[in-house]
């Protein structure tokens, strides 16, 4: 389990250039959809804790259920501060309201994923944090991912001591996914092909160069796709010094 050594942050940057005397360019809206329900990776126990920040963007009270799952798709029980041990949390956010749900950590390491079910317009993100005595704390953000993606790419970089990790979820409750993997170098040349299956509600997380030695000391793009179900994913970038950040998967609307 690569999370014993390191772990994920997504930083969005929007730069607006304003020409002297001209009107400011309009700002882009941040749009969330009803299919954005998957937190592709969570970690708790040992050095790890995870917090979930949920926000109500609608003009009505927003009921929600946040459910936790193990790698094998079975319910994952976590201790949530102020609530106790639970495999899911149900609540309602008032208009313009928000909530932070924090795991207590401790005990053995547990990893998996979470699903947010809601009917009103909501948004959110998770942050998992590593705390080891004598080391600088590291944390990474996990944005809500779509329930309906079936093809996406991630950048990988395993050079100069950096290591790329990947977390993948099959969020379907009934369909087993055959996942096809294609690695390409920076020139777009194919390096390696692979495939594996994921049962309903299952999750996997792995170090890319450990599972695919042909891409050790290389960088490029890795594509994950399936025709049998949906996928959600997250990339991880580990610094040689032990800190980490997360990277988002990317897809094209025509896919």
N, C-alpha and C positions, 0 to 999 in steps of 0.2 A: 504494500500500500504506500504509494509515493508520498501521501500526505504526512507520513511520520517525519519526513525530512524538510519539507517545504510546502507551500501552497499558492490565491488569485487577487486587479482593480480596474474598473473601467472609467476612464476620464474622457468626457466629451468636451470639445473645444469649439466654440462658435465665434468667429472673428468677423465683425462688421466694419467695413471701411467706409468712412464718411468723408466725402469730398467737400472741401470748404465751400459754403454757399449752397450746397445741395441738401435736399431732404434726406434724413436717415433712411437707410434701406429697411424694409419691413422685416421683422423678426419671424423666424420660422416657428411654427407651433410644434410642441411635443405631443405626439399622438400615441395613445395607447388603444389597443383593440381588445375585444372580448376574448380573443384567442390567446392573449398574453397572460398565461396562467402558470407557467412552469419556472420554478427556481432550479436550474440544472445541477446545482451542487450545494450541499451543506455539510458541515463537519462540527462535531461536538465531542467532548471528552479528551483526556490527556491534556495537551497544550491548546486545544481548540475550543472556541465558543462561536456561536452564530447569532446574529440579531436580524430581525425582519422589521422593516419600516413599511407600513401600509398607509395609503393616503386616499381620501375620498375626494374625487374630482367632480362629482355630480352635484345637483341641487336638491338631492333627496338623501335621507339617511341610507347608508350602504351596509347591508348585512354581508358577512363573509365567512368562509370556512377555510382555514389553512391546515392542510394535511401533510404529514411527514411519512416518507417511505424509505425502506432499506434498499440496498443494492438489488435484492431479489424480488422487490415489489411488495413485500409484506409491510404492515404498519411499523413505523419506527417511533418508539416512545422516547420523548425528550422531556427533561425537566425545564419548564418555563418559569422564570422568576415571577413571583406574584400569583402564579396559577397552579404550579405543581406538575406532576408527571402526566403527560398526555401525548397521544399520537395525532392529535389535531386540536385546533383552537377555533372556536366560533364566537363571533362578536358582531357588533354594529358600530360603524363610524358615523358620527353626526356630520352634518353638512360642514365642509371645510375642515373636518377632523382628521386626525392621524393617530397612529399608535406604533410603539416600538415593542416587539416581543423578543426577549433575550433568553437564550439558553443558559443554563447554570454551569455547564461544563462538568469536569470531574469524571473519575472512573475511566473505563477503557474507551478507546477511540471509536466513534460511530460516524459513518458517513452515509450519504444518500441524497435525496432530493425532496422538494416540497411542491405542492400544488395549491394555488389560490383560486377558490371558486367564489364568484361574485355575480351580482345581477346589475348593479349600478356601475357607473364609470369609476374605476379605481386604478391606482398605480402603486408601484412599490419596488423595493430592492432588498436584497439580503447582504449582509457583510459578515464574512467569517474571519476570525482573528486568531493569530498564533501568539501565545505568551509563554516564553521560557525564561526562567531566572537567569540573569547574566547576559541575556540577548535583548536586542531592540525588538519591541513588538512589531509584527507585520499584520496587515489586514487587506482584504480584497473585496470588491463589490460584485454582487451577482444580480444582474438585472433580470426582470421577468422575461422569459422567452416564450415564443409562440408554440401553441399546441399543434400547428398544422405544417410546420416546415418539413420538407422531405429531402432537401439538398442544400448544403451550405459549405463554405470553405473557411479555413482558419490559416493564419500564418504560423509557421514554426521556425524556431531559431535555436539550434543546438550547438552553436559555435562559441568559442572563447569562454567555455565554462557554463554558459547558459543552458537551461533545459526547458523544453516545452512539455506541458502536461495537458490532457484533454479529459473533459467529463461529458458523457453522452447519456441521454435519457430516452427511453421509449415510453411516452406518456399514455399510450393507448391502453384501455382496460381489457381489450379482448384480442388484439392482433399482435402476432410475433413478427418482429422486423428483421429482415436480412439487410445488414448494413454493409455497403460497399465503400472501400477506402482507397483513395488514389493519392499518392505523394508525387509532387512535381518540384523540380529544382527552380532556381530563380529565372532560368531561361524558358521555363514551361515544359521542360523535358520530363517524361515520366520516370520516376525512380523505382516505385514499388506499388503493387496492387495487393489488396487483401479483402476479406469479407468475414463477417461474424454475425451471429444471430443474437437478438435480444428479445426476451419474453415480455409480455405485457407488464407495464409499470416498473420495468427494471432499469438499473443505473450502473454505469461503469466509469471508473476514473483510472487513468494510467499515465505513466511517464512515456512519452513518445519514443525516445532513443532506447529505452529499456525493452519495449515491445517490438520496435522496428529498428534493429541495429544498422540497417542500411542508410538511415537518415541521421545517424550520429555524426556530429561535427559538420552538419550541413544545415542549410535553411531554404525555405521555399514556401509552398502552399500544400495543405492537405485538404482533400474534399471528402465529405461524408454524404452518402445518399442512400435512399431506400425507395422502393416502389410499393412496398407492402404496408407501410405504416407511416407515422410521423416521427420526427426526431427533435430534440432540443439539445443544445450543447453550449459549452463554455471552454475557452482556452485558458491556460495558466502559463505564466512566464516566470521562471525561477532564476534569481540572480546568484552568481557564484558565492556572494557573501551571505546568502541565506534568506534574503528578503524575496518577496514575490508580488506579482500583480496579475490581474485577469485581462483577457482579451475576448472580444465578442466574435461570434461567427457572422459571416456575411453571405447574403444570397441576392440573386437578381429576381426582379418581379416576374420575368418571363420564365423562370424555372418552375 
